[in-house]
Amino acid sequence: MATDSSVPQIVEVDCSTGITTTRDMTPDEIAAQVKMQADQAATMAAQQAAADAKAAAQASAAAKLTKLGLTADEIAALQS
């Protein structure tokens, strides 16, 4: 069956027969894929924001400890 190359494809493999079938994704499958991609992007953005906030908090804490007179080695020992 000829398929439109602009529509995402699904490859199905029947392991009992070894027959491979390529077909167009259904509108529901396309919508599910788009939702999964959006969810993954949101998760990655949240993880990056949390990592950035943690790094900023650590840098702020290190600066405050330096103002209190701790050395870089002492600060590193506290952070480990």
Buried (B, 14 or more C-beta within 10 A) or exposed (E): EEEEEEEEEEEEEEEEEEEEEEEBBEEEEEEEEEEEEEEEEEEEEEEEEEEEEEEEEEEEEBEEBEEEEBEEEEBEEEEE
